[in-house]
Amino acid sequence: MEKTKIAIIGLGTVGTGVANLLLDHGDRTARHAGRIPWLEKVVIQNISKSRDVEIPAGVLTDNLNEVLQNPEITVVAQLIGGLEPARTIMLQLLEAGKDIITANKALLAVHGPELFDKARQLGRCIAFEASVAGGIPIITNIGQCLTANQVTSLHGILNGTCNFIITQMQEHSADYEKVVKEAQRLGYAETDPTLDVNGADTAQKLSILSQLAFGVRGNWEDIPCKGIDDLDIADIGFADRLGYRIKLLAMAKLVDNEVEMSVSPTLIKKGSPLAEVQDAFNAIRVLGDAVGPVFYHGQGAGQMPTASAVVADIIDTVVGRSQITFNNLELWSENNRPRSMADAGQSINRYYLRMQVIDQPGVMAEITGILGNNGVSIASIIQHKSENQNTNATVPLVIMSHNTTETAIANSVTQFEQSENIETKAVVLKVL
């Protein structure tokens, strides 16, 4: 059986998993590829560092040129994170005639147009299944399996770290900071978890999925984004009483040929598939105009789920499927007429509001008046009776709205902040 020589750039967590799969399961990968994906080179920074994988002699190198200048290496898994030097290395690999597999979602979210244009110019391809949702084959499914459909919406839990944190807060009434430390101990969260918990990681992944599903070309930083870093255990409790669970939800929806996009903590009805996604799992619900709703669920991060997606891309590239798909999809291409992002202020949703208010006559009338003047209709209210006889005692007030616009809610909150009867800024969460 013929060989296709492979290189890996970076031997971190994912790179180690990919190397193990290629070395330990060569017969399996060869059977699926019709040829042997042969691990020829692994490029790392520190040759002397101990590794969790036994690399054959002569394979490890700290010299990228051993890959760039070897015409027999035709497929490269570029598995280093961040923007630089990842971008520069990608461009060098393309110029050297290599087809590339990557798991770097930040790189694609920021430099996707440049990299994909360069690959097309040079007759090369970029495969990126592992960039979103780990082992869930969502890129392939949206980009290939659902191409008979116009995707009309997608909703996704795309960050396993956030979902683990929220699950622990829900199940154990645990404090946010305590759960973050536990997530770090288990390896779900980085030493600095900011990009996970502030929603940036999810927004980058959503931008890639939206390019596939809708042809949206835009800066991922323009996606309205709210993370879980200020999520209060009180809101998790009230959501539970109302029959909901809170999830960090990525949403993209086609409305009048524009695409509404957002990332935010969202109340989802208990019993629905997305609401029941637990711990570090990911899930995506895709709605197609022909197929209807389709649900994908699985490990969204971790060494082997992500490595599984990378090796699947390696096999597809060795076979030649990735090249055909890449050329036909024309992702981030000027040949496609891109859809634009819709005005977030006009997005229509239901909302959850919680505020601390003074427990005295007239306060409720003031609040309902503000909402009514802004066109916000109330669906339900939870109001606690104060146990304090003090006339200035405060109580939590929870309001669920009917469908209304983002702007209407924002205007209401601004007016709440001007009231002497409302002690805290209103917590605002979307309701799916």
C-alpha positions as CSV (number, residue, x, y, z in Angstrom):
1,M,0.0,0.0,0.0
2,E,1.3,3.4,-1.0
3,K,2.3,6.1,1.6
4,T,1.2,9.7,1.9
5,K,3.8,11.5,4.1
6,I,2.3,13.6,6.9
7,A,3.8,16.2,9.2
8,I,2.5,17.7,12.5
9,I,3.4,21.2,13.6
10,G,3.1,21.4,17.4
11,L,3.0,18.5,19.9
12,G,0.8,19.9,22.6
13,T,-2.3,18.2,23.9
14,V,-4.0,17.8,20.5
15,G,-0.8,17.2,18.5
16,T,0.1,14.4,21.0
17,G,-3.4,12.8,20.5
18,V,-3.0,13.0,16.7
19,A,0.4,11.4,16.8
20,N,-0.9,8.6,19.0
21,L,-3.7,7.9,16.6
22,L,-1.5,7.9,13.5
23,L,1.2,5.7,15.2
24,D,-1.0,3.3,17.1
25,H,-3.9,2.9,14.7
26,G,-2.1,3.0,11.3
27,D,-3.9,-0.1,10.0
28,R,-7.3,1.6,10.7
29,T,-6.4,4.9,9.1
30,A,-4.8,3.1,6.1
31,R,-8.0,1.1,5.6
32,H,-10.1,4.2,5.5
33,A,-7.7,6.2,3.4
34,G,-6.8,3.5,0.9
35,R,-3.1,4.4,1.6
36,I,-0.9,4.8,4.6
37,P,-0.9,8.2,6.3
38,W,2.8,8.1,7.2
39,L,4.0,10.3,10.0
40,E,7.2,11.7,8.5
41,K,8.0,14.7,10.7
42,V,6.9,16.4,13.9
43,V,8.0,20.0,14.4
44,I,8.4,21.2,17.9
45,Q,10.2,24.0,19.8
46,N,12.1,21.9,22.4
47,I,13.6,18.6,21.2
48,S,14.7,17.7,24.8
49,K,11.3,18.0,26.4
50,S,9.7,14.8,27.5
51,R,6.5,13.8,25.7
52,D,3.5,11.6,26.3
53,V,3.9,9.8,23.0
54,E,6.8,7.7,21.7
55,I,7.9,9.3,18.4
56,P,10.1,7.1,16.1
57,A,13.7,8.1,15.7
58,G,14.4,10.8,13.2
59,V,10.8,12.1,13.2
60,L,11.1,14.9,15.8
61,T,12.7,18.2,14.6
62,D,12.8,21.8,15.7
63,N,13.5,22.9,12.1
64,L,10.3,23.9,10.1
65,N,12.4,23.8,6.9
66,E,12.6,20.1,7.1
67,V,8.9,20.1,6.3
68,L,8.8,23.1,4.0
69,Q,11.6,21.9,1.8
70,N,10.5,18.3,1.6
71,P,8.3,17.8,-1.5
72,E,7.4,14.3,-0.3
73,I,5.4,15.7,2.6
74,T,2.1,16.8,1.1
75,V,-0.2,17.0,4.1
76,V,0.5,19.0,7.3
77,A,-1.5,19.2,10.5
78,Q,-0.8,22.7,11.8
79,L,-1.7,22.4,15.5
80,I,-0.3,25.5,17.3
81,G,-2.7,28.0,18.7
82,G,-2.9,31.8,18.6
83,L,-2.5,34.1,15.7
84,E,1.2,34.3,15.3
85,P,3.4,32.5,14.3
86,A,0.4,30.3,13.3
87,R,-0.6,32.6,10.5
88,T,2.9,32.9,9.1
89,I,3.5,29.2,9.2
90,M,0.2,28.5,7.5
91,L,1.2,30.8,4.6
92,Q,4.6,29.3,4.4
93,L,3.1,25.8,4.2
94,L,0.7,26.8,1.4
95,E,3.6,28.4,-0.5
96,A,5.5,25.2,-0.2
97,G,2.6,23.2,-1.8
98,K,1.2,21.6,1.3
99,D,-2.5,20.8,2.1
100,I,-3.3,21.8,5.7
101,I,-5.4,20.6,8.5
102,T,-5.9,23.0,11.5
103,A,-7.8,23.1,14.8
104,N,-7.1,26.8,15.3
105,K,-10.5,28.5,15.4
106,A,-9.1,31.9,16.4
107,L,-6.8,31.9,13.4
108,L,-9.7,31.1,11.0
109,A,-12.0,33.6,12.7
110,V,-9.5,36.4,12.2
111,H,-7.5,35.5,9.1
112,G,-9.8,33.0,7.3
113,P,-10.3,35.2,4.2
114,E,-6.6,35.7,3.7
115,L,-5.7,32.1,4.3
116,F,-8.5,30.6,2.2
117,D,-7.8,33.0,-0.7
118,K,-4.1,32.1,-0.6
119,A,-4.9,28.4,-0.6
120,R,-7.2,28.7,-3.6
121,Q,-4.6,30.8,-5.5
122,L,-2.0,28.0,-5.0
123,G,-4.4,25.1,-5.7
124,R,-4.2,23.9,-2.1
125,C,-6.8,23.2,0.6
126,I,-7.5,23.8,4.3
127,A,-9.5,21.4,6.4
128,F,-10.7,22.6,9.8
129,E,-13.3,20.1,11.3
130,A,-11.5,20.3,14.7
131,S,-11.8,24.1,14.9
132,V,-15.4,23.9,16.2
133,A,-17.0,21.5,18.7
134,G,-14.2,19.0,19.0
135,G,-15.2,15.6,18.0
136,I,-18.7,16.6,16.7
137,P,-18.5,16.6,12.9
138,I,-20.5,19.8,12.6
139,I,-18.3,21.4,9.9
140,T,-18.8,18.4,7.6
141,N,-22.5,18.2,8.3
142,I,-23.2,21.9,7.6
143,G,-20.7,22.1,4.7
144,Q,-21.6,18.9,2.9
145,C,-24.4,16.8,4.4
146,L,-26.9,19.7,4.6
147,T,-26.1,21.4,1.4
148,A,-29.6,20.6,-0.1
149,N,-30.9,23.0,2.6
150,Q,-30.9,26.6,3.4
151,V,-30.0,26.6,7.0
152,T,-32.4,29.0,8.7
153,S,-31.0,28.9,12.2
154,L,-28.5,27.3,14.5
155,H,-28.2,27.3,18.2
156,G,-25.1,25.9,19.9
157,I,-23.4,25.2,23.2
158,L,-19.9,25.5,21.8
159,N,-17.6,25.9,24.9
160,G,-17.2,22.9,27.1
161,T,-15.5,24.8,29.9
162,C,-18.5,27.2,30.3
163,N,-21.0,24.3,30.2
164,F,-19.0,22.5,32.9
165,I,-19.0,25.6,35.1
166,I,-22.7,26.2,34.6
167,T,-23.6,22.6,35.2
168,Q,-21.7,22.5,38.5
169,M,-23.3,25.7,39.6
170,Q,-26.7,24.3,38.8
171,E,-26.3,20.8,40.2
172,H,-24.3,21.7,43.4
173,S,-25.3,25.4,44.0
174,A,-21.5,26.0,43.8
175,D,-20.0,29.5,43.7
176,Y,-18.6,30.6,40.3
177,E,-15.0,31.2,41.5
178,K,-14.9,27.8,43.2
179,V,-16.1,26.0,40.1
180,V,-13.6,27.8,37.9
181,K,-10.8,26.5,40.1
182,E,-12.2,23.0,39.8
183,A,-12.4,23.3,36.0
184,Q,-8.8,24.3,36.0
185,R,-7.8,21.4,38.2
186,L,-9.6,19.0,35.8
187,G,-7.9,20.5,32.8
188,Y,-11.2,22.0,31.3
189,A,-10.1,25.6,31.9
190,E,-6.8,27.3,31.2
191,T,-4.8,29.0,33.9
192,D,-6.3,32.2,32.4
193,P,-9.8,31.2,31.4
194,T,-10.8,34.6,30.1
195,L,-11.4,33.7,26.4
196,D,-13.6,30.8,27.5
197,V,-15.7,32.5,30.2
198,N,-16.1,35.9,28.5
199,G,-17.7,34.3,25.4
200,A,-14.9,35.1,22.9
201,D,-14.1,31.5,22.2
202,T,-17.8,30.8,21.4
203,A,-18.1,33.9,19.2
204,Q,-15.1,32.8,17.1
205,K,-16.6,29.4,16.6
206,L,-20.0,30.9,15.8
207,S,-18.4,33.1,13.1
208,I,-17.0,30.0,11.4
209,L,-20.3,28.2,11.5
210,S,-22.1,31.2,10.2
211,Q,-19.7,31.5,7.3
212,L,-20.5,27.9,6.4
213,A,-24.3,28.1,7.0
214,F,-25.1,31.6,5.8
215,G,-22.0,33.1,4.0
216,V,-21.6,35.8,6.6
217,R,-18.3,37.7,6.2
218,G,-17.7,39.8,9.3
219,N,-15.4,40.4,12.2
220,W,-16.2,37.9,15.0
221,E,-15.7,40.8,17.5
222,D,-18.8,42.5,16.0
223,I,-21.0,39.6,17.3
224,P,-22.9,40.8,20.4
225,C,-21.3,38.8,23.1
226,K,-21.8,38.3,26.8
227,G,-20.0,35.6,28.8
228,I,-20.7,33.8,32.1
229,D,-18.0,35.6,34.1
230,D,-20.7,37.6,36.0
231,L,-23.4,34.9,36.1
232,D,-25.0,34.9,39.5
233,I,-26.1,31.7,41.3
234,A,-29.4,33.6,42.2
235,D,-30.3,33.6,38.5
236,I,-29.6,29.9,38.1
237,G,-32.0,29.4,41.0
238,F,-34.8,31.6,39.7
239,A,-34.4,30.0,36.2
240,D,-34.8,26.6,37.8
241,R,-38.0,27.7,39.6
242,L,-39.4,28.9,36.3
243,G,-38.6,25.6,34.5
244,Y,-35.5,26.6,32.7
245,R,-31.7,25.9,32.6
246,I,-29.1,28.6,31.8
247,K,-26.6,27.8,29.0
248,L,-24.0,29.9,27.2
249,L,-25.8,29.9,23.8
250,A,-24.4,30.8,20.4
251,M,-27.3,31.8,18.1
252,A,-27.4,32.6,14.4
253,K,-30.7,33.1,12.6
254,L,-31.6,34.1,9.1
255,V,-34.1,37.0,9.0
256,D,-34.9,38.9,5.8
257,N,-31.7,37.8,4.2
258,E,-29.7,39.1,7.1
259,V,-28.2,37.1,9.9
260,E,-28.9,37.8,13.6
261,M,-26.0,36.6,15.7
262,S,-25.3,36.6,19.4
263,V,-23.5,34.8,22.2
264,S,-25.1,35.1,25.7
265,P,-26.3,33.2,28.8
266,T,-29.8,32.1,27.8
267,L,-32.7,30.4,29.6
268,I,-33.7,27.2,27.8
269,K,-36.7,25.2,28.7
270,K,-36.0,22.1,30.8
271,G,-36.4,18.8,28.9
272,S,-35.4,20.3,25.5
273,P,-32.2,18.7,24.1
274,L,-30.0,21.8,24.5
275,A,-31.1,22.3,28.1
276,E,-30.0,18.8,29.1
277,V,-26.4,19.1,27.7
278,Q,-24.2,18.6,30.8
279,D,-20.7,19.0,31.9
280,A,-18.0,19.6,29.2
281,F,-20.2,18.4,26.3
282,N,-21.1,20.5,23.3
283,A,-24.3,20.5,21.2
284,I,-25.6,22.2,18.1
285,R,-29.2,22.4,16.8
286,V,-29.4,23.2,13.1
287,L,-32.7,24.0,11.4
288,G,-32.8,23.4,7.6
289,D,-35.6,24.4,5.3
290,A,-35.8,20.8,3.9
291,V,-34.6,18.5,6.7
292,G,-36.1,20.4,9.6
293,P,-34.3,20.3,13.0
294,V,-31.1,18.3,13.3
295,F,-29.3,17.9,16.7
296,Y,-25.6,17.1,17.2
297,H,-24.2,16.2,20.6
298,G,-20.7,15.1,21.8
299,Q,-17.4,15.9,23.4
300,G,-16.6,19.4,22.4
301,A,-13.0,19.6,23.7
302,G,-10.2,17.4,25.0
303,Q,-7.3,15.7,23.5
304,M,-8.8,12.6,21.8
305,P,-12.1,14.1,20.6
306,T,-10.2,16.9,18.9
307,A,-7.5,14.6,17.6
308,S,-10.3,12.4,16.2
309,A,-11.5,15.3,14.1
310,V,-8.0,16.2,13.0
311,V,-7.2,12.6,11.9
312,A,-10.6,12.4,10.0
313,D,-9.5,15.6,8.1
314,I,-6.1,14.0,7.4
315,I,-7.8,10.9,5.9
316,D,-10.2,13.1,3.9
317,T,-7.2,15.1,2.6
318,V,-5.2,11.9,1.7
319,V,-8.2,10.5,-0.2
320,G,-8.7,13.8,-2.0
321,R,-12.2,14.6,-0.6
322,S,-11.0,17.7,1.2
323,Q,-9.7,19.2,-1.9
324,I,-12.9,18.8,-3.8
325,T,-15.0,20.2,-0.9
326,F,-12.7,23.1,-0.4
327,N,-12.8,24.2,-4.0
328,N,-16.6,23.8,-4.3
329,L,-17.5,25.5,-1.0
330,E,-15.6,28.7,-1.8
331,L,-15.5,29.7,1.8
332,W,-14.7,33.3,2.5
333,S,-14.6,33.8,-1.3
334,E,-15.2,37.0,-3.1
335,N,-17.2,34.9,-5.6
336,N,-19.9,34.4,-3.0
337,R,-22.3,37.2,-2.3
338,P,-22.1,37.4,1.5
339,R,-25.0,38.1,3.8
340,S,-24.5,40.9,6.4
341,M,-25.1,40.8,10.1
342,A,-28.5,42.1,11.2
343,D,-28.9,45.1,13.6
344,A,-28.7,43.5,17.0
345,G,-31.1,46.1,18.4
346,Q,-33.9,44.8,16.3
347,S,-33.5,41.2,17.3
348,I,-36.7,39.8,18.7
349,N,-36.5,37.6,21.8
350,R,-38.1,36.9,25.1
351,Y,-36.2,38.1,28.1
352,Y,-35.6,37.4,31.8
353,L,-35.0,40.4,34.1
354,R,-34.0,40.4,37.8
355,M,-33.5,43.4,40.0
356,Q,-33.5,44.3,43.6
357,V,-36.3,46.8,44.4
358,I,-37.6,48.7,47.4
359,D,-40.6,46.9,48.9
360,Q,-43.2,49.6,49.0
361,P,-46.4,50.6,47.2
362,G,-46.1,52.1,43.8
363,V,-42.8,50.5,42.9
364,M,-44.4,47.7,40.8
365,A,-46.5,50.3,39.0
366,E,-43.4,52.3,38.1
367,I,-41.6,49.2,36.7
368,T,-44.5,48.0,34.7
369,G,-45.1,51.5,33.4
370,I,-41.5,51.8,32.2
371,L,-41.8,48.4,30.4
372,G,-45.1,49.3,28.9
373,N,-43.9,52.6,27.6
374,N,-41.1,50.8,25.8
375,G,-43.4,48.2,24.3
376,V,-42.4,45.4,26.6
377,S,-45.2,43.0,27.6
378,I,-44.9,41.0,30.8
379,A,-45.4,37.2,30.7
380,S,-44.9,36.5,34.4
381,I,-43.5,37.9,37.6
382,I,-41.9,36.5,40.7
383,Q,-41.9,38.9,43.7
384,H,-40.8,38.0,47.2
385,K,-42.4,39.4,50.3
386,S,-39.9,41.2,52.5
387,E,-39.2,39.7,56.0
388,N,-37.8,43.0,57.1
389,Q,-40.2,45.5,58.5
390,N,-37.9,48.4,57.5
391,T,-39.7,50.6,55.0
392,N,-36.6,50.7,52.9
393,A,-36.2,46.9,52.7
394,T,-35.5,45.5,49.3
395,V,-36.7,42.3,47.6
396,P,-35.7,40.5,44.4
397,L,-38.1,41.0,41.5
398,V,-38.0,38.6,38.5
399,I,-39.9,39.4,35.3
400,M,-40.3,37.2,32.2
401,S,-41.2,39.2,29.0
402,H,-43.1,38.2,25.9
403,N,-41.3,38.7,22.6
404,T,-39.7,42.2,22.3
405,T,-36.7,43.9,20.7
406,E,-33.2,44.2,22.2
407,T,-33.6,47.9,22.0
408,A,-36.8,48.0,24.0
409,I,-35.2,46.0,26.8
410,A,-32.1,48.2,26.7
411,N,-34.1,51.4,26.9
412,S,-36.1,49.9,29.8
413,V,-33.0,49.0,31.7
414,T,-31.6,52.5,31.2
415,Q,-34.7,54.0,32.8
416,F,-34.6,51.5,35.6
417,E,-31.2,52.8,36.5
418,Q,-32.6,56.3,37.0
419,S,-35.2,55.1,39.5
420,E,-34.5,55.6,43.3
421,N,-36.7,52.5,43.9
422,I,-34.5,50.0,42.1
423,E,-31.3,49.3,44.0
424,T,-29.3,47.2,41.5
425,K,-28.8,47.2,37.8
426,A,-31.2,44.8,36.2
427,V,-29.8,41.4,35.2
428,V,-31.0,40.7,31.6
429,L,-30.8,37.2,30.0
430,K,-32.4,36.0,26.8
431,V,-35.0,33.2,26.8
432,L,-35.1,30.7,24.1
